[in-house]
Structure formats: structure tokens, C-alpha cells
Amino acid sequence: MYRLNALFLASTVIVLLPTAAYVQDVRPSRTSAVLTISVEIEEADIEPSGFRLYHVPQEIVASIGLFNTASEPAAPIRVDTTALRQNLRITIEQQTDLDATVRWLPNPPRGGAAGQEPPIPPQVSLFGERGFGLRAAIVPKNGRLAPGTYKVRATLNDASTVVSTTAGLPLKIPAASAVTLTVVDPQTPAERASAHRQLGHAAARRGQLDDAEREFQLAIQVGGGKSGWYDLGNIYIQRRKYRDAIDCFERLLPDLSRGTSLVPTLLAEAYIGVGDEANAARLLRDKFGMSDQALAIELERLRQNVSRRNSR
């Protein structure tokens, strides 16, 4: 996984000779930076052939990532984020360019729905194996996309105004990055459930939580099984319906092994929302093996999430 803004640590070794002492720099020489671009379509299912939407979208939301894919010790890449938004061209194509308009979106809030949208810094430095992302809403000139197959492409124009690297070291600039997006009418119960989930995510992104809740409930009804319970539980937390959220997440808990799932954390937050901190603490210890100190810190973070949400 790529990480942003980690520090490169180097050491200096002093070697003593019989007649003199000198300092030998044993840091490995930096390698060329390699910039790559990635494109992902939010709210779409990922399949081997690309991304798939089971409804006709009003707009497409894309996550555009820039990564320094060279391994450490790679020369850091400096990115001017204002120039990036001005020079990053995003297109939707179906044989020809559909002349889409692009609207940049804020990054997701930190700390879930109770958090604040983090500001986009004017400049970021990408060290080896680290990246930076932007989000964009893409609207075709003629409105909604009809069912069919499309290319969503990101091209960095005039890269010299956007990125730079350590003096004297070359920077490999990427070609355009493109992904395939297929828009289809759902045919099976599983596809119809996916359509409702996708519509629910789109409604949640627009802040239409009533619509999102309804779509996720429909996904559960249509798809059966446990499909949609996570999304519905997340919406219930945002709407302060903590007891309903507990019901959703407890349905998922038996199938989870110890790991990185967000379900235990969200369930613990819902427990705190109804004043059941004992259950929250038990769950976090059981699923994450937290020490007393780590548990205290996490419980306080979840309390603050609930407090901010309840104060709205």
C-alpha cells in the first residue's frame, strides 16, 4: 500500500584509520523518481474487465491517484496540487471524447461522518512508494451515460508545472492512465442489489441520507443474505440510529476473523452511542487485542466521534 509523506532516514558512519579520521557517507544514492497515475471509479463494482455500474449515473466520481512507484531511496516528487487540478485532463470516451465537465470534490472526512474534510495542501512530497489522491465528479456533456462501455482517462498536461524532483535527478512522467467502465441494466437479484448499493453510496455522497437508507434497505431485500448490512449500519451511525446500527453490525460479526475489518470499530462506536461502553471495550479487546493504553485512546476517539455527531 502506498503511504504519503514518510521520512527517509539515513545514517553516517565514522571510520577511524591509523593516520587520519574521515567521514564516510554510507547512504545509498537516490534513484530516479517514477510517477504513475491511477484511476478508480467510486461507487462501482470492480470486476476483471474493469469497473461496472448497474444504474445510469448522473455523474461519475473518479479517484485519481499519483504515486512515486520507485522503491526507497527514491528521489521525492514534489507536486503542486493547484497546478495539478489545472493540468490534469479527465475524459470519458466511447469511440470519441464525450466532452465531459469536471468538478473537483473534497476528500472524504477524517474520522468518518463525524470528522472534518481535510484541506488539500498546496504542495505535497511523494517519497518512494507513496502517493496522493484527488476526487473528481465527471458529467458528460449530454447528461446521463447510456448503457454501454466507456473509457475514463486521466492525462497530465504540462507536467513540468505540476511535478519536480531533486535537482539533477531525472523524473519519469507517466502516459495517460485509463480504465474501462461498463454501464449495464441489472438482470439478476445480485445485480439489482448492487444497483441499490451503488445508488445508496451516491445518495450518501450527496448528503441525501434518507435516500441512502432506503436504497441500502432495498439492497438487503433484493439481494438476501448479508449483502448491504454494512452500508446500512454505516448510514444508521451517521443518522444517530445507534441501536439499528448495532443490529446491522452484530449480524456481520460472527463471520469476521481477527483482522482489519472496520465492523468491530463501527459496532463499538454504536455501543458507545447507546451508552454501553463495557460492550465496546470488550469487543475492541477481543477483535484487536488492544492493550489497556491503546484501548483507552480508541474509546476516547470514539466518544469524540459520537459527541461531535450528536451535537449537530
C-alpha positions in Angstrom: 0.0 0.0 0.0 1.3 3.5 -0.8 1.9 5.9 2.1 2.2 9.6 2.0 5.0 11.7 3.4 7.1 9.2 5.4 10.6 10.4 6.2 13.7 8.8 4.8 16.3 8.2 7.5 19.9 8.0 6.7 23.0 7.3 8.8 26.6 8.5 8.7 29.4 6.2 9.8 32.8 7.5 11.0 35.7 5.2 10.1 39.0 5.6 12.0 42.3 4.9 10.2 45.7 4.8 11.9 46.8 8.1 10.4 43.6 10.0 10.0 39.9 10.1 10.6 37.4 10.8 7.9 33.6 10.6 7.5 32.2 8.2 5.0 28.6 8.7 3.8 27.0 5.3 3.5 23.6 6.5 2.4 22.6 4.7 -0.8 22.4 7.0 -3.8 18.9 8.1 -4.7 17.3 6.5 -7.7 15.2 8.2 -10.4 11.6 9.0 -9.3 8.9 7.3 -11.2 5.5 9.0 -11.3 2.4 6.9 -12.2 -1.3 7.8 -12.4 -4.2 5.6 -11.4 -7.9 5.9 -12.0 -10.6 4.3 -9.9 -14.4 4.7 -10.3 -16.1 5.2 -6.9 -19.4 3.5 -6.2 -18.8 1.0 -9.0 -18.2 -2.8 -8.6 -14.7 -3.9 -9.6 -14.5 -6.9 -12.0 -11.7 -8.4 -14.0 -12.8 -6.4 -17.1 -12.9 -3.1 -15.2 -15.5 -1.1 -13.3 -19.2 -1.8 -13.6 -22.3 0.3 -12.7 -25.7 -1.3 -12.6 -27.6 2.0 -13.0 -27.4 5.0 -15.3 -25.4 7.6 -13.4 -26.0 11.4 -13.4 -22.3 11.8 -12.8 -19.3 9.6 -12.4 -17.0 10.1 -9.4 -13.4 9.1 -10.0 -10.4 8.9 -7.6 -7.2 10.0 -9.3 -4.0 8.9 -7.6 -0.4 10.0 -8.2 2.3 7.6 -6.9 6.0 7.6 -6.7 6.4 3.9 -7.5 10.2 3.8 -7.2 11.5 2.0 -4.2 13.4 3.8 -1.5 15.8 5.5 -1.6 13.9 7.3 -4.5 14.1 11.0 -5.2 11.0 12.6 -3.8 8.5 14.0 -6.2 7.1 17.5 -5.4 3.5 18.0 -6.6 1.9 21.4 -6.9 -1.7 20.5 -6.2 -3.2 23.7 -7.7 -1.3 23.2 -10.9 -2.3 19.5 -10.8 -6.0 20.3 -10.9 -5.4 22.8 -13.7 -3.4 20.4 -15.9 -5.0 17.0 -15.2 -7.3 16.3 -18.1 -10.1 13.8 -17.4 -12.2 12.4 -20.2 -14.9 9.9 -20.9 -14.7 8.3 -24.2 -16.8 6.0 -26.3 -15.1 5.9 -29.7 -14.8 9.7 -29.3 -14.4 12.1 -26.4 -17.8 12.8 -24.9 -16.7 16.3 -23.8 -17.3 15.9 -20.1 -17.1 18.6 -17.5 -15.1 18.0 -14.3 -15.8 19.3 -10.8 -13.2 18.7 -8.1 -14.6 17.2 -4.9 -13.3 17.4 -1.3 -11.5 14.5 0.2 -13.6 12.2 2.5 -13.9 13.4 6.1 -11.4 12.2 8.6 -12.9 10.1 11.3 -16.0 9.1 9.3 -19.1 11.2 9.1 -18.3 12.9 12.4 -14.9 14.2 11.1 -13.9 17.2 9.1 -12.9 17.3 5.4 -9.1 17.6 5.4 -7.8 20.5 3.3 -5.8 19.8 0.2 -2.3 21.1 0.8 -0.9 23.4 -1.9 2.2 21.1 -2.2 2.9 17.5 -1.3 6.1 15.5 -1.5 5.9 11.9 -2.6 8.7 9.7 -1.4 9.3 6.2 -2.7 6.2 4.0 -2.7 3.9 6.8 -1.6 1.0 8.6 -3.2 -1.5 11.4 -3.2 -5.1 11.4 -4.5 -7.8 13.7 -5.7 -11.5 13.1 -6.4 -13.5 14.4 -9.3 -17.1 14.4 -10.4 -17.4 13.8 -14.2 -20.5 14.8 -16.1 -20.9 14.0 -19.8 -22.0 17.0 -22.0 -25.2 15.2 -23.0 -26.1 14.3 -19.4 -26.5 10.7 -18.2 -24.5 7.9 -19.7 -26.5 5.3 -21.7 -25.8 1.6 -21.1 -22.5 0.7 -22.8 -18.7 0.5 -22.4 -16.6 3.6 -21.9 -13.0 4.6 -21.2 -12.3 7.0 -18.3 -8.9 8.5 -19.0 -6.6 10.8 -16.9 -3.8 12.7 -18.8 -1.3 15.0 -17.1 -0.7 18.0 -19.4 2.4 20.3 -19.0 3.8 18.1 -16.3 6.8 20.5 -15.8 4.4 22.9 -14.0 3.0 20.2 -11.8 5.8 18.0 -10.6 9.5 18.3 -9.9 12.2 16.3 -8.3 15.6 16.6 -6.6 18.0 18.7 -8.7 20.0 16.6 -11.1 17.9 13.5 -10.9 15.5 12.5 -13.8 11.8 12.1 -13.4 9.8 9.7 -15.4 6.5 11.2 -16.4 3.6 8.8 -16.9 1.5 8.4 -20.0 -2.3 8.7 -19.7 -4.0 6.2 -17.4 -7.3 4.8 -18.5 -9.9 2.3 -17.1 -12.9 0.6 -18.6 -16.3 1.5 -17.2 -19.3 -0.6 -18.2 -22.9 0.7 -17.5 -25.5 -2.1 -17.7 -29.1 -2.7 -16.7 -29.2 -5.2 -13.8 -30.6 -8.6 -14.7 -30.1 -10.8 -11.7 -31.0 -10.3 -8.0 -27.4 -9.9 -7.2 -27.0 -7.2 -9.9 -30.2 -5.4 -8.7 -28.8 -5.5 -5.1 -25.6 -4.0 -6.5 -27.6 -1.3 -8.3 -29.3 -0.3 -5.0 -26.0 -0.3 -3.1 -24.4 1.9 -5.8 -27.4 4.3 -5.7 -27.2 4.3 -1.9 -23.5 5.3 -2.0 -24.2 8.1 -4.5 -27.0 9.4 -2.3 -24.8 9.3 0.8 -22.1 11.2 -1.0 -24.6 13.9 -1.8 -25.7 14.0 1.8 -29.2 12.5 1.0 -29.2 10.1 3.9 -32.9 9.3 3.7 -32.4 8.1 0.1 -29.3 6.3 1.0 -31.0 4.4 3.9 -33.9 3.4 1.6 -31.5 2.1 -1.2 -29.5 0.1 1.3 -32.6 -1.4 2.7 -33.7 -2.4 -0.8 -30.3 -3.9 -1.5 -30.8 -6.2 1.5 -34.4 -7.1 0.5 -33.4 -7.8 -3.1 -30.0 -9.5 -2.5 -30.8 -11.5 0.5 -28.1 -12.8 2.8 -25.9 -10.2 4.4 -25.4 -8.1 1.4 -25.9 -4.4 2.3 -25.9 -4.7 6.1 -22.5 -2.9 6.4 -23.7 0.0 4.3 -27.0 0.3 6.1 -25.2 0.2 9.5 -22.9 2.9 8.4 -25.8 5.1 7.4 -27.6 4.4 10.7 -24.5 5.6 12.6 -24.4 8.8 10.5 -28.1 9.3 11.4 -27.5 8.6 15.1 -29.7 5.5 14.9 -27.2 3.6 17.1 -29.5 0.7 18.1 -30.3 0.0 14.5 -26.6 0.2 13.6 -25.9 -2.4 16.4 -28.4 -4.8 14.8 -26.7 -4.4 11.4 -23.1 -4.9 12.6 -23.9 -7.7 15.0 -25.3 -9.7 12.0 -21.8 -9.4 10.4 -19.7 -10.1 13.5 -19.8 -13.9 13.5 -18.2 -14.1 10.1 -15.3 -11.9 10.9 -11.9 -13.2 11.9 -9.3 -11.1 13.7 -8.0 -8.5 11.3 -8.5 -5.1 9.8 -12.3 -5.0 9.2 -14.0 -1.8 10.2 -17.1 -3.6 11.5 -15.8 -4.0 15.1 -14.8 -0.4 15.4 -18.1 0.8 14.0 -20.0 -1.5 16.3 -18.0 -0.3 19.2 -18.9 3.3 18.2 -22.6 2.3 18.1 -22.3 0.7 21.6 -20.9 4.0 22.9 -23.7 5.8 21.2 -26.2 3.9 23.4 -24.1 4.3 26.5 -22.7 0.7 26.5 -19.0 1.3 26.9 -18.5 -2.0 28.6 -19.5 -3.9 25.4 -17.4 -1.5 23.3 -14.3 -2.2 25.4 -14.9 -6.0 25.4 -15.3 -6.0 21.6 -12.2 -4.0 20.9 -10.1 -6.2 23.2 -11.5 -9.3 21.6 -11.1 -8.4 18.0 -7.9 -6.3 18.1 -6.1 -7.5 21.2 -5.7 -3.9 22.4 -3.6 -3.0 25.4 -5.2 -1.0 28.2 -3.5 2.2 26.9 -4.5 1.6 23.3 -8.0 0.8 24.4 -8.3 4.0 26.4 -7.1 6.0 23.4 -9.5 4.3 21.0 -12.5 4.6 23.3 -11.9 8.3 23.7 -11.7 8.8 19.9 -15.0 7.0 19.5 -16.6 9.1 22.3 -15.5 12.2 20.5 -17.0 10.9 17.2 -20.3 10.3 18.9 -20.2 13.7 20.7 -19.5 15.6 17.5 -22.3 13.8 15.7 -24.8 14.3 18.5 -24.0 18.0 18.8 -25.2 18.7 15.2 
